Amino acid sequence: MSNKTAIKGAPGMRLLAPILLSCLALSCLAGDVSIRVKGPTGDVVSGVVVYLHGDDLPERLAAPRAITIHQQGKRFAPYLSVTQSGDEVVFTNRDDITHHIYSVAGPKRFSFKLRAGEERKVRPLSQAGVIPMGCNIHDWMSGYLLVVDTPYFGFTDSDGRVEFNDLAAGQYRALVWHPQLQEASDLALDFRVPETAALELHLSRPLAQLPVQKSVNDFDFLEEY
């Protein structure tokens, strides 16, 4: 995924970390940054992904991990997941029926059946990008996995905020992503640490409605599939 992806913004910030006495250059400074996402009417927007790009970012903040995406109630849970490139994904079927999980777009293509109670690991995701997911049996099921090439990412909370701690001094770009974004064009907000401590990013349009994860003619697929 290029650095010119979806985001929205407005500036402001404060330095929360003191200058280390042993440091002789600005690169020794670190800061905590709070980013808040708001909609076009000023309401806070929760559950969207905010991630950062910048100069000289560490490759990782922790060892590669595995995140889990459940199939439960004939839907993907969660609907939207985010992870860093190099991580693995585990699909776990919590339903008592078979699913056939697939993705035909994005940096990782897969297609496999998951019977009741089974799980399947998708090996490390080497490239950043958006992976839309579906089920060949239950065609109303949809979900998204965002793979980012930065260790700084997170979801906005119920107050529309996400926190990034101990950022090294330097130039950064904040980006926002969600499948239901309706922005007319990609937006990006640049800021500096330690000059910034609080940002507000403003969407120009409200998020679209989430898709209904239920079939009008519901059924359970035969286990012989």
Buried (B, 14 or more C-beta within 10 A) or exposed (E): BEBEBBBBBEBEBEBBBEEEEEEEEEEEBBBBBBBBBBBEEEEBBBBBBBBBBBEEBEEBEEEEEEBBBBBEEBBBBBBBBBBBBBBBBEBBBEBEBBBBBBBEEBBBEBEEBBEEEBEBEBEEBEEBBBBBBBBBBBEBBBBBBBBBBBBBBBBBEEEBBBEBEEBBBBEBBBBBBBBBBEEEEBBBBEBBBBBBBBBBBBBEEBBEEEBEBEEEEEEEBEEEE
